[in-house]
Amino acid sequence: MDKTTLNQVQIRLAFVATCIEATARTLGQSYQEVYARLKRLDVIENYIYPHYNVLHTESRENVVQDIIGLMNEWEAKA
């Protein structure tokens, strides 16, 4: 494998970062705020990362709307 080739973990982590940045942009918040919120709710570990295979096939807009809806739903339950 070439040293410039990304492995699956790196690809998934890059996708998570993209989700965080796009969600932050949509919400008009910093990526640090959105990351903290996602981490507190375990959205990264329990939704984005494990559902990568499905989520990465969706449009960025759909993924962001899913994440925002999920955050709101999980915060309402907390």
Backbone as JSON, one array per atom type, in Angstrom:
{
  "sequence": "MDKTTLNQVQIRLAFVATCIEATARTLGQSYQEVYARLKRLDVIENYIYPHYNVLHTESRENVVQDIIGLMNEWEAKA",
  "N": [[0.84, -1.18, 0.0], [0.58, 2.16, -0.84], [2.09, 4.98, 0.75], [0.58, 7.28, 0.68], [-2.0, 6.47, 0.47], [-5.14, 6.34, 1.96], [-6.33, 4.69, 4.89], [-9.22, 2.75, 5.97], [-10.07, 3.68, 8.5], [-9.02, 6.27, 8.59], [-10.41, 7.41, 6.46], [-13.06, 7.25, 7.38], [-12.85, 8.89, 9.66], [-12.25, 11.32, 8.46], [-14.67, 11.73, 7.15], [-16.38, 12.03, 9.37], [-15.32, 14.43, 10.4], [-15.98, 16.14, 8.28], [-18.76, 16.04, 8.45], [-19.16, 17.28, 10.94], [-18.13, 19.87, 10.45], [-19.82, 20.73, 8.33], [-22.31, 20.65, 9.58], [-21.92, 22.53, 11.59], [-21.56, 24.83, 10.02], [-24.11, 25.02, 8.86], [-25.68, 25.47, 11.14], [-24.64, 27.84, 11.98], [-22.67, 27.94, 13.88], [-19.59, 27.43, 15.73], [-17.2, 24.91, 14.81], [-16.14, 23.73, 17.04], [-18.11, 24.04, 19.01], [-20.2, 22.51, 17.94], [-18.93, 20.02, 17.77], [-18.52, 19.5, 20.5], [-21.16, 19.3, 21.38], [-22.08, 17.09, 19.85], [-20.35, 15.13, 20.81], [-21.03, 15.05, 23.53], [-23.59, 14.02, 23.33], [-23.06, 11.57, 22.26], [-23.3, 11.17, 19.52], [-21.44, 10.94, 17.49], [-20.03, 8.52, 18.03], [-22.17, 6.72, 18.22], [-23.8, 7.06, 16.03], [-22.88, 8.56, 13.6], [-20.24, 7.48, 13.0], [-20.63, 4.56, 13.14], [-22.6, 4.27, 11.16], [-21.5, 4.97, 8.79], [-21.27, 3.65, 6.26], [-23.8, 3.85, 5.09], [-24.45, 6.59, 5.42], [-22.43, 8.02, 4.0], [-23.2, 7.81, 1.4], [-25.26, 9.49, 1.02], [-26.49, 12.83, 0.29], [-24.67, 15.74, 1.31], [-26.28, 17.68, 2.45], [-28.57, 16.23, 3.25], [-27.43, 14.52, 5.16], [-26.53, 16.36, 7.07], [-28.99, 17.48, 7.87], [-30.15, 15.19, 8.99], [-28.39, 14.77, 11.14], [-28.74, 17.12, 12.65], [-31.46, 16.87, 13.31], [-31.33, 14.51, 14.8], [-29.66, 15.3, 16.94], [-31.32, 17.22, 18.16], [-33.48, 15.59, 18.87], [-32.25, 13.71, 20.63], [-31.3, 15.44, 22.58], [-33.7, 16.39, 23.63], [-34.58, 14.16, 24.95], [-32.75, 13.91, 26.92]],
  "CA": [[0.0, 0.0, 0.0], [1.28, 3.44, -0.96], [1.99, 5.77, 1.99], [-0.43, 8.32, 0.51], [-3.32, 5.85, 0.46], [-5.81, 6.4, 3.26], [-6.98, 3.46, 5.31], [-10.65, 2.93, 6.25], [-10.25, 4.5, 9.7], [-8.76, 7.66, 8.2], [-11.52, 7.83, 5.6], [-14.23, 7.46, 8.25], [-12.6, 10.06, 10.5], [-12.39, 12.49, 7.59], [-16.11, 11.9, 6.96], [-16.9, 12.59, 10.63], [-14.9, 15.83, 10.44], [-16.79, 16.84, 7.3], [-20.11, 16.15, 9.03], [-19.11, 18.28, 12.0], [-17.95, 21.18, 9.83], [-21.01, 21.09, 7.57], [-23.37, 20.9, 10.56], [-21.59, 23.81, 12.21], [-21.85, 25.88, 9.03], [-25.56, 25.12, 8.73], [-26.21, 26.03, 12.38], [-24.01, 29.13, 12.26], [-21.89, 27.78, 15.11], [-18.22, 26.98, 15.5], [-17.1, 23.44, 14.79], [-15.87, 23.29, 18.41], [-19.4, 23.95, 19.7], [-20.93, 21.37, 17.4], [-18.22, 18.81, 18.19], [-18.81, 19.28, 21.93], [-22.55, 18.85, 21.46], [-22.14, 15.73, 19.31], [-19.62, 14.26, 21.71], [-21.83, 14.92, 24.74], [-24.74, 13.18, 23.02], [-22.54, 10.33, 21.68], [-23.77, 11.05, 18.14], [-20.32, 10.49, 16.65], [-19.76, 7.1, 18.28], [-23.34, 5.88, 18.12], [-24.57, 7.28, 14.81], [-22.11, 8.9, 12.4], [-19.17, 6.52, 12.72], [-21.1, 3.21, 12.79], [-23.48, 4.27, 9.99], [-20.75, 5.55, 7.69], [-21.54, 2.99, 4.98], [-25.03, 4.41, 4.53], [-24.42, 8.05, 5.41], [-21.54, 8.63, 3.0], [-23.84, 7.75, 0.09], [-26.28, 10.54, 1.02], [-25.99, 14.19, 0.05], [-24.21, 16.42, 2.52], [-27.44, 18.37, 3.03], [-29.39, 15.23, 3.95], [-26.7, 14.05, 6.34], [-26.56, 17.44, 8.05], [-30.35, 17.55, 8.42], [-30.3, 14.02, 9.87], [-27.6, 15.0, 12.36], [-29.41, 18.16, 13.43], [-32.68, 16.27, 13.86], [-30.94, 13.55, 15.83], [-29.19, 16.05, 18.11], [-32.49, 17.8, 18.82], [-34.24, 14.49, 19.47], [-31.51, 13.15, 21.76], [-31.25, 16.46, 23.65], [-35.02, 16.44, 24.24], [-34.69, 12.99, 25.82], [-31.75, 14.01, 28.01]],
  "C": [[0.88, 1.24, 0.0], [1.07, 4.25, 0.32], [0.94, 6.88, 1.88], [-1.85, 7.77, 0.48], [-3.91, 5.89, 1.87], [-6.4, 5.04, 3.61], [-8.43, 3.78, 5.7], [-10.9, 3.79, 7.49], [-10.05, 5.97, 9.35], [-9.89, 8.21, 7.34], [-12.76, 8.13, 6.44], [-14.05, 8.69, 9.14], [-12.71, 11.35, 9.7], [-13.88, 12.78, 7.33], [-16.75, 12.51, 8.2], [-16.56, 14.08, 10.71], [-15.73, 16.67, 9.47], [-18.21, 17.05, 7.81], [-20.16, 17.24, 10.09], [-19.02, 19.68, 11.39], [-19.19, 21.63, 9.08], [-22.18, 21.4, 8.5], [-23.15, 22.25, 11.23], [-21.92, 24.97, 11.28], [-23.36, 26.09, 8.92], [-26.19, 25.78, 9.96], [-25.65, 27.41, 12.71], [-23.23, 29.1, 13.56], [-20.47, 27.36, 14.75], [-18.2, 25.46, 15.49], [-16.8, 22.91, 16.18], [-17.16, 23.11, 19.2], [-20.17, 22.71, 19.25], [-20.26, 20.06, 17.81], [-18.54, 18.49, 19.65], [-20.22, 18.75, 22.12], [-22.69, 17.41, 20.98], [-21.47, 14.73, 20.24], [-20.44, 14.0, 22.98], [-23.01, 13.97, 24.52], [-24.35, 11.8, 22.47], [-23.03, 10.1, 20.25], [-22.66, 10.54, 17.24], [-20.13, 8.99, 16.8], [-20.96, 6.2, 18.02], [-24.19, 6.11, 16.86], [-23.67, 7.5, 13.58], [-21.1, 7.81, 12.06], [-19.71, 5.13, 12.35], [-21.99, 3.15, 11.55], [-22.8, 4.91, 8.77], [-21.14, 4.96, 6.34], [-22.81, 3.51, 4.31], [-24.92, 5.93, 4.38], [-23.55, 8.64, 4.3], [-22.11, 8.56, 1.59], [-24.91, 8.83, -0.07], [-25.65, 11.89, 0.67], [-25.58, 14.8, 1.38], [-25.39, 17.09, 3.23], [-28.32, 17.4, 3.82], [-28.72, 14.75, 5.22], [-26.75, 15.11, 7.43], [-27.95, 17.55, 8.69], [-30.64, 16.38, 9.35], [-29.6, 14.25, 11.2], [-28.28, 16.04, 13.24], [-30.68, 17.61, 14.07], [-32.37, 15.31, 14.98], [-30.46, 14.26, 17.1], [-30.38, 16.63, 18.88], [-33.31, 16.73, 19.53], [-33.54, 13.95, 20.72], [-31.4, 14.15, 22.9], [-32.6, 16.55, 24.36], [-35.22, 15.29, 25.22], [-33.79, 13.08, 27.04], [-32.27, 14.78, 29.2]]
}
